[in-house]
Amino acid sequence: AAEAFRNSGWAVPSPKRRGEVLRDIAQRIRAQAEELATLEARNVGKPIDDARWEINAGARCFDYYAHLASQPSGETIPVANGGLDYTLRVPVGVVAAIVPWNFPFLMAAWKVGPALAAGCSVVLKPASLTPLTALALGKIAHEAGIPAGVFSVIAGRGDQIGDHLVSHAQVRKIAFTGETVTGARILRLAADDIKRVSLELGGKSPNVIFADADIEAAAAAAPSAVFGNTGQDCCARSRIFVERPAYAKFLEAFVEATKKQVIGDPLNAKTQIGPLVSAKQRQRTEQYVEYAKEEGGRIVYGGTRPTEKGYYLTPAIVDGLANSSRVCREEIFGPLACVIPFDGEQEAIALANDT
Ligand code: NAP
């Protein structure tokens, strides 16, 4: 990648050419969107409709950065004594992009698109569980004219090749999405030679519902907000705060709406909730169902295996837990929602922000 950065010609100031190639990547993604969506559904176990959305969003990302390739510009700064002071925007060099398994294609596009638009070389490391669509993206990029070495995909274990990539002297920038603990480790390793680092880490997002809202509409929307992608989403609205007068009505309607979610084969167009990505991820979610019981929570619905075939888990709805409980504080990354009452706007804001 470093060699290609110096010699392939990709880094020279030719935003027009870079834009054309990125637009070509977007077109090639669209031309094979159905195959890529099927591959992504098999890769992660996500419903085919969600996979279609993800692939198309990936194509839009390359279009967006194709346009942006020609946008960055420097500044001229007035200085004293006839001096000339100006800035130029130049590519930093080799970028290591490390992505997780929940949205493998889209996460890759979000990192690779801007780095290539800027003229950098990129080494992409997909998650071990989901290398397939990242490898397909590598092939598409080369067919579109990205020079050899400017964009490489290395599939392999993060604990084996991750440190090597992150500590490598020729890597100038790291773009990482994944767990907070992994992110903290990367930041420490990157500090030694002051690499540029972008981290997108975990979350424990709130869904706040006031008593004067349309409760039926809020309850109908809540399942996909937390159980979409089988809850394996850094912005899953996994803590649902409901103003006390509407609490019972919301909970009942939310359970009913969740029961209607179609769990099944990811390749079936009617499926809304697929299996978890792995046995480990299902076990992790089941462990949190146990923690919820230990902490005094009530399992209002779900949390059980609907079938023995595949890593499925019926979405779990828990109430009776405080926002300070382990289940409400830690990111689960599985289909588990906590419903918590609140009194008034001040308390809602305080609870939502207390993560
Ligand atoms: P993860 O374990 O941190 O893994 C993410 C990536 O880092 C994988 O490619 C992994 O490789 C690699 N990795 C593991 N150890 C590494 C090391 N020592 N050095 C360098 N790379 C290493 O996270 P995950 O379980 O795949 O993903 C779930 C997490 O991602 C959740 O916490 C979620 O919130 C977060 N996430 C955040 C966003 C966001 O936008 N903020 C979006 C999606 C996901 P292996 O697969 O080989 O272990």
Boltz pocket constraint, residues with backbone or C-beta under 6 A from the ligand:
constraints:
  - pocket:
      binder: B
      contacts: [[A, 98], [A, 99], [A, 100], [A, 101], [A, 102], [A, 103], [A, 125], [A, 126], [A, 127], [A, 128], [A, 129], [A, 156], [A, 157], [A, 158], [A, 159], [A, 161], [A, 162], [A, 163], [A, 166], [A, 177], [A, 178], [A, 179], [A, 180], [A, 182], [A, 183], [A, 185], [A, 186], [A, 200], [A, 201], [A, 202], [A, 203], [A, 233], [A, 234], [A, 331], [A, 333]]
      max_distance: 6.0
